[in-house]
Amino acid sequence: METTSSSEKIEQEQDVIQYASSSNEGVGHQGNNNWGYLKHYFTSREGWIGDYDYLYLITPNIWPLNRRYKDHVAPFYGLNDEIPIFLTLLLGLQHALTMIGSIITQYLVSAAFITTGIATALQVTRVHITKTPFYIGTGLLSVVGPTFDILPIAFNYTSMRYANGTCPTAENGTQLPCPDAWGAILGSMLCTVWIQIAMSMVPPKTLNKIFPKIVTGSLLLLVGVYLINSGMQNWGGSSNCNGGDGFYALCPNINAPKPLAWGDPKLIGLGFSVFVTVIIIEQFGSPIMKSASIILGLAVGCAISGATGYWSRENIDAAPAITFLWVHTFKLSVDGTLILPLLIMFVCEAVSCMPDILATAEISNVDIEGTQFNSRIQGGILCDGLGSLVSAFGTGLPMVSQAGNNGVISLTGCASRRAGWCASGFLILMGMFGKFGAVFGSMPPSVLGGMQVFLYSTIAVAGIRVLGLIAWTRRNRFILTASLGIGFIDIVQPKWFNQILDYSGSNVHLQGFEQGLNLIVETPFIVAAVIGVFLNLVLPRDRSEMDGVVRDVSGRPVLEQTQLGED
């Protein structure tokens, strides 16, 4: 009897082990920490290459080359599945490339890559906070990167400081570097990011009720449209030389290798080369090229501009080979003008990352409902807040979870966190190589602008997609009209509010209040978010919504947001 029971027990344990190794919704095997496994993993062909069809990743979408993969479905690797070392490195680099953003200053590029790598590693790892139900991170292949929402605030704030004389200006009117303004933004970020950290403790259902899709969608739309304007300024040659004189009489300046007037056809052509390359890759490129189309378009634009003599090697030659955080520092300060705009921005960041986390979870074949998914949302918001805190200490931009790498997961069928850890390592290495950041600092603005217009347009399109998920009732149409109306005013007539409150007294507190209010009203997504949230909370719902059947203005039933789902 004892022998039989022991044998049955061994068989049961083997069944459990076998089940555990195949229940992760992927084709890979679960990790094993014994020495034999590690030796096999690092010394065998299976461990290094596996049986993944790498040719699929590099086959262009051109007949007859693509005949073999017409109906091809890539194998799926789950969150904790083992993937071959080569595939880990390849996809890790691919995820890292999707995070390359448009940060112009050489040092800020390096700082952003390092802090992005740190925040991404924390997001992918998912750390449990002892003796609490809370987590840090989603535990998904979620990449974290700089948010573009800070840019409208930073642009308006620095313009305000140049106007009131607290940022230096040359005798001919040229705006000189103003590191104190960036120091004030960093210091104010450190004081305001705590609201996002606190919001991570609020149930996602409550956040969705206060900030529905009608708010987050209009936020994304306005941010995208606003930033397209700055991208087009660079596309034409640079914002400094658009109507500039003296040092900026030509673009990007009179000392450039080939200075030209703003909007010169040659400069427009450089940016157009980036834009067209992205379109061509999307049509004919291989899967791995499509998921990196923007950075490849940027590379083509850089190659063309370099071959035609628009590059200057001065910054690249002067850049150190190795750099790290705090090589350049900024004098931290807190400006009351920034507090309320940044508070609103971090509130919006806490909400706007939720659809991205949902999309990553859905494409990773994990539950998108229930307690575990809610804890992923909570961990993602908290990780974004802590990432912004770390980034501010590292003199970088605020961080937010992004869905830009979801295309890589979809095309390659790999949601393994190993690729995420590898991507974070690549990001940190990119930041440490000073020459890499110097390339971005030396890039012709027209090339950067061509990429920015396309990149920022994707933000606006994401907002339109979110707005397409709402029920177009009379109430929602009214809320959207009111919030977008004021938001678009800020874009087409940026200084419209300047003369409404024109305090000229000596009270510094009233001056700060006026400047802060101007900054809120003249930053499109902030004023739209305030109006949208307020109207959504106070306007009574239509009777058709209250009886459970949502109808449009003509009385026809329409689908609710939850029925439409995410694509």
Sequence and secondary structure as in RCSB ss.txt:
>XXXX:A:sequence
METTSSSEKIEQEQDVIQYASSSNEGVGHQGNNNWGYLKHYFTSREGWIGDYDYLYLITPNIWPLNRRYKDHVAP
FYGLNDEIPIFLTLLLGLQHALTMIGSIITQYLVSAAFITTGIATALQVTRVHITKTPFYIGTGLLSVVGPTFDI
LPIAFNYTSMRYANGTCPTAENGTQLPCPDAWGAILGSMLCTVWIQIAMSMVPPKTLNKIFPKIVTGSLLLLVGV
YLINSGMQNWGGSSNCNGGDGFYALCPNINAPKPLAWGDPKLIGLGFSVFVTVIIIEQFGSPIMKSASIILGLAV
GCAISGATGYWSRENIDAAPAITFLWVHTFKLSVDGTLILPLLIMFVCEAVSCMPDILATAEISNVDIEGTQFNS
RIQGGILCDGLGSLVSAFGTGLPMVSQAGNNGVISLTGCASRRAGWCASGFLILMGMFGKFGAVFGSMPPSVLGG
MQVFLYSTIAVAGIRVLGLIAWTRRNRFILTASLGIGFIDIVQPKWFNQILDYSGSNVHLQGFEQGLNLIVETPF
IVAAVIGVFLNLVLPRDRSEMDGVVRDVSGRPVLEQTQLGED
>XXXX:A:secstr
 HHHHHHHHHHHHHHHHHHHTT SSSSS     SHHHHHHHHHSHHHHTTT  HHHHH  S TTTTGGGTT    
 B TT    HHHHHHHHHHHHHTT     SHHHHHHHHHHHHHHHHHHHH EE TTSS EES SSS EEEE TTH
HHHHHHHHHHHHHHTSS B TTS B   HHHHHHHHHHHHHHTHHHHHHTTS HHHHHHHS HHHHHHHHHHHHH
HHHHHHHHHHTT STTTT  GGGSSBS TTSSS B TT HHHHHHHHHHHHHHHHHHHH  HHHHTTHHHHHHHH
HHHHHHHTT    HHHHHS SB  TTSS       HHHHHHHHHHHHHHHHHHHHHHHHHHHHTT  SSSHHHHH
HHHHHHHHHHHHHHHHHHTT   EEEE TTHHHHHHHTB  HHHHHHHHHHHHHHHHBHHHHHHHHHS HHHHHH
HHHHHHHHHHHHHHHHHTTS   HHHHHHHHHHHHHHHHHHHSTTTTTTTS   SS HHHHHHHHHHHHHHTSHH
HHHHHHHHHHHHHS   HHHHTT  B TTS B   HHHH   
